[in-house]
Amino acid sequence: MAEDVIRFPDGKVYERSMGAWSRLAGSVFLDWLAPAPGLRWIDVGCGNGAFTELLMARCAPAETLGVDPSAGQLAYARERPGVAGARFLEGDAMALPFEDARFDAATLALVIFFVPDPAKGLAEAVRVVRPGGEVSAYAWDFFGGGFPFEPFLEELRALGIVPTLPPRVDASRMEALRELWTEAGLEGLETRRITVRREFADFDDLWASSTGSASIKPVLDRLAPADLDRFRDGVRARLPAGEAGRIAYDATANAIRGRVAGR
């Protein structure tokens, strides 16, 4: 299975997708976009194809093309059962290998904060979408505490450990998204916050489903047993326990959409 991470030349590894969390947010995002069927889509930074699969299932596209710089991610994406008819190409978000106005819609799902130059990546998405077409994105609200693993990151900070965040995490702010979309010349801007909730049978269920995360596991692997126990107890204390020990909490994302102006 492809790693759900992105690796950068500085040696750091960043979380790429939240699995169940990202699918929940992606579904709400598509409900909000409510796109017409029969569009030509480009999924910029498609990663392992999780959002591409949602596009195929929900939007009846005439064409879907996923682009990502990771050959490993793309290999996994091509094996997803729900992507029949979609195509995947290796490429850079900041230099998309397509002619102008090639697509009807472009989306950057949980990816804008991984693009080294978000403005350049967005400009490329705008370039390859026809006039009147839409460019959209959503990003975890890191600064509003909306990241799905925020209880774990909070406890790391409490222990004096600086969590590893995406390289352009600043682009996840709603005001940053508005500025990017405005400076890219997109029109009719709309934004919304997406809130999704997951429920876990108990703390052990949450722990098992979260601690394999690439943003958490490397840190935990370095902790001494006593420190790991203290970390685990600290995370538990930050989470609301419901009936019969069940745990439920929310994650939030910032979403934006805009139309490409006439050229």
Beta strands, then each sheet from edge to edge (+ up, - down):
strand 1: 5-7
strand 2: 13-15
strand 3: 40-44
strand 4: 63-68
strand 5: 87-90
strand 6: 103-109
strand 7: 129-140
strand 8: 187-200
strand 9: 247-259
sheet 1: 1+ 2-
sheet 2: 5+ 4+ 3+ 6+ 7+ 9- 8+
end
